Amino acid sequence: MTSKKRPDLATLEANFDQESAWAEANYRPQVMGRLTRPGRPPKGATIEPTQPHSVRVQASIWLAVSTKAKKAGLTVNQAAQVALLEWANR
């Protein structure tokens, strides 16, 4: 029978950067841009209607936005919503 020994606090503190990078890569931070919960809303919940809109951007801008959104664990739509809300709340 093998047992994995857990690292002690001193070892974790010494390797904090490495441990936090591992945790962020494997668990990802909570998505700050999530505006709605995934899936259907609960029964009886009030739902604000949405409307589709289009934005015309250059291909290079779209590629940059989609790459950054993917790294953050967001869709381009979520990233755009977060950016628009931040800009509107300035």
N, C-alpha and C positions, 0 to 999 in steps of 0.2 A: 504494500500500500504506500503510495507516495502522497505527500502533502506539500502544498505550496506554502512557503513561508511568506507572510506579508511583510513588506518593508516597514521599518520603524519610522517614527516621526522625523528623526534627524536625517535619515536618508531621503525622505520625501522633501524636506525643506532644502536639502542640498541640491536635489534634482528638480526643483519646482518648475523651471522653465520647460524642461523636457516632459515632465508629467502633465503640465497644463496643455502643452502642445498636443500630446497624445490624446488627452481627454477632449480637447476641442475638435480634433480631427475625427475621433470616433463617435462622439456624442453630439457634436455641434451645439452651439449656443441656442437657446430658445429663439425662435424666429421672431424678431422684434416687429417685422413687417406684417405679421399675420393679422389681418383685419377681421377675419371671420374664422369660426371653427370649421374644420373640414367636415363634409357630410351634410346631411339634411338638418335643418334647424329643429329644435324641439317643438312638439305639438303646442300650438297656442302662442308661440313666440311672434312678436311683431317683426316683420321683415321689411326693410327699406328696399324699394324696387331699384334695380340697376338698369342702366341704358348703355348699349355698346357705343363707343366712340372710337374714332381712328385718329392717329397722329402720324403725320408724314415726317420722317427723319431720313437722314443720309444713311447708307448701308454701314459705313464705318461707325457711326454713333450707335446704331442698333446692335452691331456686333459687340461694342464695348459695354453697352448696358446689359445685354444678355449674358455676357461672360461674367460681369461683376455680380449680377443677380444670381447666377448659377453657383458662384463661389459662396454667396451668402445663404444659399439654400432657399432662394425665392424664385418665383416665376417672374417674367418681365412685367406682367400685369401687376403683381404685388409690389414690385420695386417701383413701378410708376405711381401706384397709389400712395405709397409711403412718401415718395419724393414730392408729389403734388400736395399732400396733406402738410408736410413740413414747410413747403413754400407758402401755402395758404395761411398757415398759423404764425408766420413771421410778423 
